Amino acid sequence: MPRAFYNYTLTILEKVSFNPQLFKKELEKAYQSFLPHERLELKLWLKKFLIKHPQLAKELSQMDKFQGQDLLPSV
């Protein structure tokens, strides 16, 4: 997958972070479409992003599990 798509996906995630349900939906799509090494990068990015947005992290942790559940840090 081209690097531009990865960066575009991160931009989308940042823009929808105001809505936890939409963020979760986009995160699921990204996780499913990324290659294994991109999933690792996404996990690192998400940990940093959720430190800056603790309320989003809390709301995501209370939602139903999804395939990329291991991405979410415990809150």
PEBELLIN-V744532 format. One record per run of one state. SS is the DSSP state (h for helix, s for strand, l for the rest). FROM is the first residue (numbers start at 1). TO is the last residue. If there is no record, write none. Layout:
BEGIN
<<SS & FROM & TO> <SS & FROM & TO>>
END
This chain:
BEGIN
<<l & 1 & 2> <h & 3 & 15> <l & 16 & 19> <h & 20 & 33> <l & 34 & 35> <h & 36 & 52> <l & 53 & 53> <h & 54 & 61> <l & 62 & 68> <h & 69 & 71> <l & 72 & 75>>
END
